[in-house]
Amino acid sequence: MKTINSYLTIKDFNDVLFNNKPIEISQSLIDRVNGCYEFLKTFSKNKVIYGVNTGFGPMAQYRIQEGDQLQLQYNLIRSHASGTGEPLSPEHVKAAILARLNTLSLGKSGVHISVITLMLQLINHDITPLIFAHGGVGASGDLVQLAHLALVLIGEGEVFYQGNRRPTAEVFEELGLKPIEVKIREGLALINGTSVMTGIGIVNAHKAQRLLDWSIQASCMINELVQAYDDHFSVELNQAKLHQGQEAVAKQMRDHLLDSQLVRRRHEHLYNGNNQEDIFKDKVQEYYSLRCVPQILGPIYDTIAGVESVLEKEINSANDNPIVDVDTQQVYHGGNFHGDYVSLEMDRLKLAITKLSMLAERQLNYLLNAKINEILPPFVNLGKLGFNFGMQGVQFTATSTTAENQALSTSMYIHSIPNNNDNQDIVSMGTNAAMLCSKVIENTFEVLAIEFITIVQAVESLQLENKLSTKSKVKYAELRKLIPVFKTDIVMYPIVQQVKDYLKNS
């Protein structure tokens, strides 16, 4: 059980999201939320406060009479539940709910405690509201997507429960859950915020870290296959460049290859004075995709760390409008709902993962091109050359998928389009940025799956299994359960999918 109290770390978030740890809320949280709600209820009388007794957006100049104020909140939720496109995945929605729950729990939004407790029940019962991918421009937050969450909280709309898409009211009745009754400004507080883009962003960062780990392992195994020299991931070389990510990647490579019988020491082969040839048979240095791994994956390591830092700050920030401050006994109007922080980080992460897929594609090409590697048959074909095809067909998939990543990597952060009668005259497009980043990540798992199938076939071709490092042997054995040794041509798409699922979930 994870207790939500004050500060939620990325690790806490991931425990709930990926390890299905149930949550509870602390008494101090309840007191904080209740205190803010009671203050706003009293403070808002006889004052003009946006979203309490005014219209919304460019309609904020219109006063809303007391008898219409609660209906206004319902009108806001229903009118903005207008998303289109594909439904967000259950993990994206669960992440969004947890992010929204946490930010509303800070005691700066003036919501009733019933909002927090119902979102908690959604998470613990594994109920995910129907939220669509298209709709948010990320300026007043994720207005459209969060409206679909709010719609469920008032007992309307649809949810996914136990794998089925069902009416919310039906599921609530079955589980004995009660919709919230809107108080003061719950409609605005629920839909004004960055929780959808942030939740998707945390899922993206988690998966990006997994991709990075796999890319390092693939790079290590290929270095073993070609019996590369070990100095390109040495302490001395990588500490000569002062980047934390580069040094961390090089260390992971050293740890992975510690007991490999294949990686060579340069001083034993080229520094011993015995090699007097005018033209060296062995490469003095490998291609960049093999020996520049710390320099290529290092920036990606640093980017993921930076993205996680920003996202952790965002889930622990009050990001709606206005902000209620009990300490100063004031309500402050501004723009904490603006998603530029998240949007920029999603663009950065997307670029980094696209580069990771490009590295994988180049490493794959190295293994498949016999003229370059000079040790493997063309396309790592274990059958009859000219008659069988090996990995030739599936390389097209890796190449086209990498090309799609490159095309998707144009920035959303700078694609602001004014809207809302020009009230929202510069927007973040943060949710779009997070979704495109998610697509690039999904694509990259496919490219890495094809790369690992090729690596396993290459180990078989060269009969090097017993000389691999311990860590490479473990991965080879696990992958061999999914990938048959094939000499004749076989249908590849089920194998690619199985390996992709393994990389995503193991």
N, C-alpha and C positions, 0 to 999 in steps of 0.2 A: 504494500500500500504506500503510495506516494502522497504526502501531505502538502497541499498547496498553501503557502503561507505568505512569503514576501518576495523572494527572488528565485526564479526558475532557471536553472542552468540548461545548456544544450544537452548535457548528459541526462538530467532529470526528464527533459522533454522526450528524448529518444527512448528512455525506459518505458514511458507511458505509450509512446507511439509504436515502437518496434518490439518491445517485450511485453506488451499488453498489461503493464502494471496498473492496477486500479488506483483511483485517486480519491482523496477526501480533502475537506477544507478545514482549516484550523479555526478555533474560536476567535483568535485575534483577527483573522481575516473577516469573519462574520461581523465582529464589532466594528471594524474599519469601514466595511461596506455600509452597514446600518447607520453609522455615524454620518457618513457622507450623504446618504439618502435623506436622513432627517434634517440635516443642515440645508440641503437644496430645497426641500419641501417648504421650509420656513423662509429661506432667503428669497425664493422666487416670487413671493407675494408682492404685488405692487411694484415690480421691477420689469424692465424689458430684457428678457434673456432669450437669445437665439435658440430656437428649437423647443422652447417651453411654451411661450405665448406669442411666437412669431411664425410666419411661414418659413419655407426652406429655400436655400440657394438664392436666386434672384428675386424670390417672392418673400424674402425676409422683411421687406418694408411693410408687410401687411400684418396687423395685429390679429391674433386669434383669440376669440372670446373664451372665457373660462369653461363654458359648457361644451366647447368643441375641442378643447386641448387634447384630451385623451384619444378622441376619434382621429385627430390629426396624426397621431403616432401610428395608428393602424393604417390610415391612408398612405403614409410614407412607406411602410413595409410592403403593403400589397402592390402599390404602383411601381415600386422599384424591383420587385421579384420578376424580372423581365429578361433573364439570361437565355442564351441560346447556345447551340453547339453541343459537344459531347459532355456528359456528366463528368465532374471531377472524380478521381479515384477515391475509394474509401480512405486510404491513408492520407491523401491531401485534405479531405474534409475533416477527418479526425484531428489532423494537425491544426487546421484553421480554428476548430472549436476550442482546442486547448489554448491556442494563442489568444483567442478572444476572451476566454474565461480568465486567463491570467491578467490581461491588461485591465479588464473591468474590475478585477479583485484589488486593484491598487488603491481604491477609495478616492478616485479623482473623477468619476463619471456620474455619480449620483443615481446609480441604478438600485433597484430593489434586490434584496438577497435572493429572491425566487429565481431571478435570471441566472445567477451563478449556480444554484443548486440544480436547476433543470439541465444546464449544459453539462454539469458533472454527471448527471444520470445518463445523458446521451452517450458520453464517453464510456462509462462503466457498463452500459448495456450494449455497447458497440452498435449504436444507431447512427447512421450517417445521413444527414439531410441531402436531398437532391439539389446540387449546386452545379450550375453550368459553367463551362470554361470561358464563354464569351460574355462580355458585358461591362467589365470594370475598366476605367481609365486611370485608376490609382491616384486620384487627387484628393477628393473627399473620402479617401480610402477606397475600399473594395465595395462601393455602394451596392451594386447589383448582386454580387455573389453573397455578401453578408445579408442582404435582404432575404435571400432564400433560406439562410440559417434562421433569421428572425421569424420568417413565415412558419417554420416548423415549431419554433418556441411558442408561438401563439396558437399552435394546434392545427395549422393549415398546411397546405403543400404536401410534399411526398418525401419519403425516406427510403433508404435501403436498410433492410433488417433481415439477418440470416440469409443473405444472398438474394432477397426478393425486393423489388420496388413496390412499395405499398403506400396507401394514404396515411398521412401522419396520425390522424384521429383514430384510425383503426388500430395502429400499433400502440399508441398511448393508452387506449382503452384496454388492450390486451395485457399491458404491463402495469396498469394502474398509475400511469403518469398523468399529471395535470398540467395543462398549458399555463403559461404566465398570464397574469392580468396586468396590462400595461399601466405603469405609474409614471407620472410626470413626463419623462423623456426617454423611456426605454427604446422606442423605435429608433430615434436618432443615435443614441449611444451604441446600439447594436450594429448599425450599418455604417457608422462613421469610424473607419479605422483600417489599419493595414494588415489585419490578421490573416486574411486568405493568402496574400502574396508572401507574408512572413512564414506561415505554416508550410506552404509549398516550398519556400526557400530552404527551410530546415530539412525537409525531405530531400531536396536536391543536394544540399551539402553533405548529408549522410551518405547518399549514393555516390557522390563524387569522391568521397574519401575511399569508398570501396573500390571504385574504378582505379584510383591512384595506386592502391595497394596491389591490385591485380596487374596493373601496368608495370610496376616495379618487378613483380615476380616473373612476368613474361620476359622482361628485358634481361633478367638474370639467367633464365633458362636458355635464351638465345645466345647470350655470351658464353654459356657453357658449350652449346652445340658447335660454335665456331672456334672454341678454345682460345678465347680472347685473352689479352694480357690484363692483369689485375690493377695496373696503376691508375686507370681512369676513374676508379671509384676509391682510390686510396685516401687516407686521412690527409696526407701532406698536400696532395694536389687540390683537394676540395676545400681545405682550410685556407688555401691561398686566395680564395675568393670569399668575401665576407657575407654570404647569404645563408640564413638559417635553413631554408628549404633545401638548398643544394647539399649542405652538409648532412641533413637528415636523410635524404634519399640515398646518398653515398653510403651512409652507415647501414641503412636497411639492406643495401646490396652486399655490403661486406658480411653482415650477419647471415644473409641468405646463402652466400657462396663460401662460407667459412670452411667447410670440409669437402668442397668440390674437388674431384680429381682431374677436372678438365681445364679450369681456368689456369693460365700460366703466369709465372712471375717473369717480368721483363729481364731482370738482372741475370736470371739463369740462362736465358736464351740469346739475348742481344748485347749484353754487357760483359760477356765472358771472354771476348777477344777471339773466339774460335770461328766466327762466321766471317769469311773473307770473300764471299761471293760479290760479283759486280751487280747482279740483279737478284734480289732476294725472293726466294720462293714464297715465303710466308709474308703476309701483310705486316708492315711495321706498325700501322694503326688501322683500326677498323673504321667502317663507315660511321657517319655522325649518329645515325639512329641506334648504334650499339654503344659507342664510347662517349656520347654526349648526354646520356640519360640523366645524370644528376643536374646538368645545366638546363635540360628541357623540362624535366618533371619537378625540379626544385621550385620554379616560380608557381607551378600548379599547387604544390604543397603549401606555399606561403599564401596563395590566393584563397584556398579552402579555409585556412586558419583565419584569415582576415574576414571572409564572408561570415563564418560562424560567430566571430566577435560582434559584428554589426547586428546579426540576427538575434543574438542573445540580448543585446541592448534593446532591440525593438520589441521583443516579447515582454520585456520588463518595463516598458514605457507606456505612459498614458497617451494613446494616439487617436483620441476622438476630439470633438469640439462642441461646445466649449469645455474647458477644464475647470473642475470644481476643486477649490483649495480650502479645506477645512481650517488649516493652520492660520491662514491670513483672513479667513471669513470672506472670501471673494470668489467670483466666477470670472474666468479669463477667456476671452475669445481670441482665436488665432488659427493656426493651420497644422496642428500636430498630426492630422490625418494624412498629410501629404506623404506619398510613398517613394520619394526620390532616393532615400538611403537604400531601401531594398531593391529598387529598380536598377540602380547602378551596380550593386553587388551581384545581382542576377546576370547582368550583362558581362561582368568580369568573370564570373564562374562559367558562363556559357562559352566565352572565348577560351578559357583555360581548358575546358573539357574537349572542345573542338580540337585544340592543339594536341591533346592526349590521343584523340582518335586518329589524328594525322600521323603521330608517331607510330601507333599500332599498325596503321596501313602501310607505312614505309618498312617497318620491320617485317610485316607479312610479305611484302613484295621482295624483300631481300631473301627470305627463305624460299620463295617460289621461283625466283630467277636464277637458274643454274649458272648463267654466265657471270653473275655477280658473286654468289656464295662459293661456287666452284667445289662444293662438297656434296650437294644433294641433287637428285634427279629433277628435271623440270617439273614444276608444280608439285613437288614432293610426291611424285607418282610412283607408288610401290608396285604397279602393275606393268603392263607391256607398253612401252613408249610408242606413241602414234595410234595405239588401239584403245588404251585407257586414258583417262583425263585427270586423275588425282584431284587436286584442289583447284583446278583451272576454272571451273564453273562458279564456285563459291567466292572466288576472288572478286568477280564482278559485283557481287553483293556488298562486299566490304568497301570497294572503291566508290560505288554509287552512294552508299550510306554516309561515307566520309564527306563526299561532295555535298550531300544534303546538309550536313552539319556546317560546312563552310558557308553555304547560302543562308542558313538560319542565324548565322552569327552576326548579322548586322544589328546595330544597337536599337533597342526599344526605348532606352532612357532618353534619347534625343528626339524621339518621334512624338513630340507633343502636338496634339490637335485641339485647339480651343473648342469648348462646347458649353452647354448649360447657359445659353444666352450670353456667352463670353464671361460669365461669372467665374467658371473654371478656365481661365485663359492660358494657363500653363500647367500641364499635368505630367504624371510620372510614367504612366503605362506599366506600372510595377507588376500587376498580375499577368499581363501579357508577357512581360520579360521573364517572370518565373515559370510560366507554362512553356515558353520556347526553350528555356534552359532545361526544363524537364524532358522535352523531346530530344534535345541533343544528348542528354545523359542516357536516355533509353536507346538511342541509336548507337551510342558508343559501347554499350554492353554487347550489341550485335557484332560490332567490328572486333572487339576483344574475344568474343566467342569463336569467331572464325580464326583469329590468330592462334588461340590455344589449341584448336583442332589441328592446325598446321604444325605447331610445335610438337604435339604428341606424335603425329605421323613422322616428323623429322627425327625424333628420338628413336622411333622404331626403325627408320631407314638406316640410321648410323649405328644402331645397336649400342647405345651409350647409357642405357638405364642404370646400370650398376656403377657408373662413374659419376652420376649426378650427385649434387649436394643432397644432404638429408631432406632439406625442405623441398627441393625440386622433386625428389623421389615421392614424397607424400602427395604432392599435387599431381604428379604424373599418374600415380596409382588411383587417385580419386577420379581423375578425368578419364582414365581408361575404362572405368565402370560405365561411362556414358558414351564413349567413342570406340567403336570397334576398329581393329586393325583391318583396313580395307585395301585390297589390291584391285578387285573388280569395281566397276562404277556402281555407286549406290545413291539413293535419293538422300540429299543432304539436309533438307530443311527441318526434318524432325530432330536431327542431331544438333543442328545450330541452335534450335529452340531449347533443347535440354541443357546444353552447355551454357546458354545465356541465363536460364533460370538458376543454374548452379552458381554462376558468378554473382548473380543478384542476391541470392538467398543464403549461401553457405557462410 
